[in-house]
Amino acid sequence: QQQSQAINPQNIAMAEQELEMVTDLFNRIVGSCHQKCIKIENAQSGELSQADALCIDNCVGKFFETNSKVGEKMQKMSQQ
């Protein structure tokens, strides 16, 4: 026997908000790292150089590290 779960509008709203936040973060990472790392001549060829790929990897890593540190700092501030 399978139990049916009622759809909770509050949970849907929270999931939608989280999806918007993740989408925004993704778009900011793509925009920032593309601007910093992708050279015009490489963008036209459709191929990433090894240097471009390394730059993107470092950029994304720094973005997440910074985002994590800011989140931790804000959490500490809200607990005071």
PyMOL commands that set and color helices and strands:
alter all, ss='L'
color gray80, all
select helices_A, chain A and resi 9-37+40-45+50-79
alter helices_A, ss='H'
color red, helices_A
deselect
rebuild
show_as cartoon
